[in-house]
């Protein structure tokens, strides 16, 4: 069974912010690898959303390491639906993470 993915505004914003960061700090190659990895992860969770572990602060939100410094958070939000919530750069202060 395939799940429908919904990309939230916060996920779009943080995805773009991380793209800008990767382009600036690591270059086009790493940026393209990140984009490709996100596509693979999205396809994977649409087929198997239970694959990735729960985030430690919430049993409803799951986390997936997309890049060595970027974590994607998502929630299974109903029957056959997944909400992509946020792309978090681990260089940020973890106290600022709001899900």
trRosetta pair geometry for C-beta under 8 A, 3 or more apart (Angstrom, degrees):
i j d omega theta_ij theta_ji phi_ij phi_ji
1 80 6.7 -98 160 -104 115 100
2 46 5.4 15 -163 152 84 96
2 47 6.0 -30 -108 -91 73 61
2 80 7.7 52 97 -152 47 100
3 45 7.3 -61 58 136 129 71
3 46 5.0 -147 59 -151 79 56
3 47 7.7 -138 15 -52 86 17
3 49 5.5 18 4 -40 159 127
3 76 7.4 -77 -141 -129 155 90
3 80 5.1 -169 -122 -164 65 52
3 81 6.3 -175 -171 -75 95 10
3 82 4.9 71 135 -16 133 106
4 46 7.6 46 -89 -138 11 102
4 80 6.0 56 6 141 88 87
4 81 5.2 -22 64 -108 95 66
4 82 7.0 179 85 25 45 73
5 42 6.0 21 -102 -165 168 102
5 45 7.6 90 -93 92 115 104
5 46 5.7 -68 -42 -87 109 106
5 82 5.2 -25 -108 72 64 102
5 84 6.2 29 -173 -25 102 108
6 77 7.5 -54 37 49 127 134
6 81 6.6 14 -8 -171 113 99
6 82 6.9 179 24 88 73 49
6 83 4.9 -27 71 -107 105 67
6 84 6.9 -165 88 17 49 75
7 11 5.0 -126 -168 87 76 129
7 12 5.7 91 143 -58 113 88
7 15 7.9 -24 -165 -14 124 146
7 84 4.8 -14 -113 55 61 122
8 11 4.6 100 55 4 77 101
8 12 7.1 -138 98 -4 44 84
8 83 5.9 48 -43 -178 107 100
8 84 6.3 -152 10 83 80 63
8 85 5.7 22 22 -122 139 39
8 86 7.7 -27 64 -53 124 59
9 12 5.6 -51 -149 35 35 112
9 13 6.2 34 153 -19 66 107
10 13 5.7 -54 -146 37 31 112
10 14 6.2 19 160 -9 66 110
10 85 6.4 -9 84 177 121 56
10 86 5.5 -35 130 -86 111 83
11 14 6.1 -59 -139 44 27 101
11 15 6.0 35 157 -26 64 108
11 72 7.8 51 -139 -148 108 92
11 84 4.4 92 -133 119 166 95
11 85 5.8 140 -64 111 106 11
11 86 5.7 -112 -89 -74 68 26
11 87 6.3 90 -151 -17 67 84
12 15 5.7 -54 -146 33 26 114
12 16 6.5 23 156 -15 62 107
13 16 6.0 -60 -155 37 28 108
13 17 6.4 28 151 -19 64 108
14 17 5.3 -48 -142 36 38 116
14 18 6.3 38 157 -18 66 104
14 86 5.3 39 35 -158 160 69
14 87 4.3 175 119 51 106 80
14 88 6.9 -16 178 -69 145 43
15 18 6.0 -60 -153 38 28 108
15 19 6.5 32 149 -22 63 104
15 38 7.4 83 -137 -134 115 160
15 87 4.9 102 -79 5 59 144
16 19 5.5 -49 -148 32 34 115
16 20 6.5 36 154 -18 65 102
17 20 5.8 -53 -153 35 32 112
17 21 6.4 33 149 -19 64 106
17 87 7.8 173 58 80 93 109
17 89 7.6 -108 116 -19 106 125
18 21 5.3 -49 -144 36 37 115
18 22 6.2 36 156 -18 68 105
18 34 7.2 -148 135 169 111 150
18 67 7.9 159 175 31 129 140
18 70 5.4 75 -150 -115 145 138
18 87 5.1 -85 -8 124 146 129
18 89 5.7 174 -104 -63 97 106
19 22 5.9 -56 -145 38 29 108
19 23 6.3 30 156 -20 64 107
19 31 6.1 73 -153 -150 71 107
19 34 7.3 -174 -100 95 66 135
19 35 7.5 48 -108 -70 108 98
20 23 5.8 -55 -147 35 28 111
20 24 6.2 22 158 -15 64 111
21 24 6.0 -64 -149 40 26 107
21 25 5.9 -7 168 7 67 118
21 89 6.3 7 70 -97 171 153
22 25 6.5 -68 -128 52 23 91
22 26 5.0 -42 -164 44 65 116
22 27 7.9 -67 155 48 71 31
22 30 5.4 -141 -174 111 105 103
22 31 4.4 144 116 -90 117 77
22 34 5.5 -88 -114 -2 172 154
22 67 7.6 -77 -94 -162 131 174
23 26 7.5 -35 -66 57 7 72
23 27 7.0 28 -152 -140 41 11
23 28 6.8 32 -128 -80 78 53
23 31 5.0 34 -74 -75 70 146
26 29 7.7 -105 142 67 90 77
26 30 3.7 -48 136 55 126 152
26 31 6.8 156 84 -42 101 74
27 30 5.7 91 64 18 72 98
27 31 6.9 -131 110 -6 37 99
28 31 5.4 -61 -144 40 32 116
28 32 6.1 30 161 -18 69 107
29 32 6.1 -58 -150 37 26 107
29 33 6.4 27 152 -18 62 107
30 33 5.5 -52 -147 36 34 115
30 34 6.4 40 151 -23 65 103
30 67 8.0 81 177 -146 95 133
31 34 5.7 -53 -153 32 31 114
31 35 6.6 30 151 -18 64 103
32 35 5.6 -49 -146 34 36 112
32 36 6.3 36 154 -17 66 105
33 36 5.7 -56 -148 40 31 112
33 37 6.2 33 153 -21 65 108
33 67 7.8 108 109 -109 97 106
34 37 5.7 -56 -146 36 29 112
34 38 6.4 32 155 -22 64 103
34 66 6.8 67 -154 136 79 107
34 67 5.1 -15 -112 -69 98 134
34 70 7.0 52 -142 39 120 149
35 38 5.8 -52 -150 32 30 112
35 39 6.7 31 151 -18 62 104
36 39 5.7 -54 -154 34 34 113
36 40 6.5 33 151 -18 66 104
37 40 5.6 -53 -149 36 35 112
37 41 6.2 34 153 -18 67 107
37 66 5.4 132 121 -177 116 79
37 67 6.4 132 74 -68 154 77
38 41 5.7 -55 -145 39 31 111
38 42 6.2 32 156 -20 66 106
38 66 5.7 28 -84 -158 72 135
38 72 7.2 128 -125 -64 87 145
39 42 5.9 -54 -145 36 28 110
39 43 6.5 27 156 -16 62 106
40 43 5.9 -58 -151 38 29 109
40 44 6.2 30 152 -21 65 109
41 44 5.5 -56 -146 37 31 114
41 45 6.3 20 161 -11 67 106
41 64 5.6 142 -157 134 131 148
41 66 5.7 -76 -19 -110 160 92
41 72 6.5 126 131 37 151 150
42 45 6.2 -56 -141 41 28 100
42 46 6.3 32 157 -24 62 107
42 84 7.4 -26 -109 -75 101 138
43 46 5.8 -56 -149 32 29 113
43 47 6.8 14 157 -6 62 109
44 47 6.2 -72 -159 43 29 101
44 48 6.3 -45 171 49 69 94
44 51 6.4 -63 152 40 107 160
45 48 6.7 -84 -123 74 31 54
45 49 4.9 60 -174 -106 80 62
45 51 6.7 -126 -98 36 67 113
45 52 6.9 -29 -95 2 110 117
45 64 7.1 -107 -60 -43 129 155
45 74 6.5 73 170 70 161 161
45 82 6.1 149 137 -166 112 170
46 49 7.4 39 -95 -62 15 89
46 82 6.9 -130 -97 25 59 139
48 51 4.5 70 120 -41 108 111
49 52 8.0 -59 -179 28 45 90
49 62 7.4 154 170 30 80 158
49 74 7.6 -112 -151 112 101 128
49 76 5.1 114 137 -85 145 112
49 82 5.4 -162 -111 -87 135 130
50 76 7.7 -1 -70 -49 72 147
52 62 4.8 111 93 166 102 118
52 63 6.2 -141 154 78 122 37
52 64 4.3 -72 -113 -78 157 90
52 74 8.0 82 63 46 138 106
53 62 6.6 161 95 -148 28 85
53 63 6.5 -24 76 52 77 84
54 58 7.0 -138 -179 94 101 54
54 59 5.3 -13 -152 -132 150 48
54 60 7.8 63 -137 14 107 15
54 61 7.0 92 -158 76 71 50
54 62 5.7 -69 -102 -100 40 65
54 63 7.5 48 155 9 19 86
55 58 5.4 19 74 48 105 84
55 61 4.5 -21 23 98 125 99
55 62 6.5 180 -22 -129 80 13
55 63 4.6 98 -80 -31 85 113
55 73 6.2 13 -59 -126 140 109
55 99 7.0 92 88 -7 166 173
57 61 7.7 -4 74 53 80 123
57 99 7.4 143 79 39 122 128
58 61 4.3 48 86 22 125 103
58 99 6.5 -125 6 93 146 135
60 75 5.7 22 144 -136 89 107
60 76 7.8 -125 -170 46 72 75
61 73 5.5 6 176 -174 113 107
61 74 7.2 155 -157 79 69 25
61 75 5.2 -46 -103 -80 66 91
61 85 6.8 -34 -138 11 114 157
61 99 5.4 33 -112 158 171 147
62 73 7.1 157 81 -154 43 57
62 74 5.6 -25 63 67 92 77
62 75 7.1 154 15 -91 78 38
62 76 7.5 47 -3 -19 122 88
63 71 5.3 -4 -168 180 107 118
63 72 7.1 151 -155 79 55 47
63 73 5.4 -24 -99 -99 74 71
64 71 6.8 150 74 -161 38 67
64 72 4.9 -18 62 60 95 96
64 73 8.0 178 21 -79 70 28
64 74 7.3 4 4 11 110 109
65 68 7.3 29 175 -109 116 28
65 70 7.6 120 -161 83 57 49
65 71 5.5 -39 -99 -102 55 77
66 70 5.0 -47 64 100 102 100
66 71 6.8 154 9 -119 84 21
66 72 4.9 69 -37 -18 123 107
66 87 7.0 -41 28 -136 147 102
67 70 4.1 38 46 34 103 102
69 89 5.8 14 144 -155 97 74
69 90 5.0 -131 -159 37 61 98
69 91 6.2 13 -167 -28 121 92
70 87 5.7 3 -175 179 111 96
70 88 6.8 154 -154 77 57 43
70 89 5.6 -26 -97 -97 78 59
70 90 7.1 -133 -72 -9 27 85
71 87 7.4 162 80 -157 40 49
71 88 4.8 -19 61 60 92 99
71 90 6.5 80 -10 -58 104 97
72 84 6.7 -36 -177 -153 111 99
72 86 7.3 169 -151 89 48 48
72 87 5.4 -20 -98 -102 73 72
72 88 7.8 176 -83 17 23 75
73 84 7.9 119 85 -167 50 54
73 85 4.6 -51 100 65 96 114
73 86 4.7 9 44 54 111 91
73 87 7.9 -160 16 -76 73 28
73 88 6.6 45 -17 -10 109 115
73 99 5.8 -95 147 -116 159 126
74 82 5.6 19 170 177 125 103
74 83 6.3 170 -158 87 75 49
74 84 5.0 -36 -102 -108 104 50
74 85 5.8 177 -100 3 37 88
75 82 7.1 163 83 -157 41 60
75 83 4.9 -6 57 56 92 100
75 85 6.1 65 -7 -44 97 122
76 81 7.3 120 -169 84 56 57
76 82 5.6 -36 -106 -102 55 76
77 81 5.0 -63 75 107 79 107
77 82 6.7 126 17 -126 84 21
77 83 4.6 36 -9 -10 139 110
78 81 4.5 17 65 40 97 121
85 99 6.0 49 146 -146 149 90
86 99 6.5 -117 12 -106 139 82
88 92 6.8 -107 -173 43 83 127
88 97 6.0 23 -130 -116 143 110
89 92 5.3 95 80 -14 85 103
90 94 7.9 5 -148 -75 66 93
92 96 5.9 -90 157 61 112 124
92 97 7.5 126 103 -62 119 83
93 96 4.7 80 80 -2 95 108
94 97 5.5 -25 -164 -5 54 119
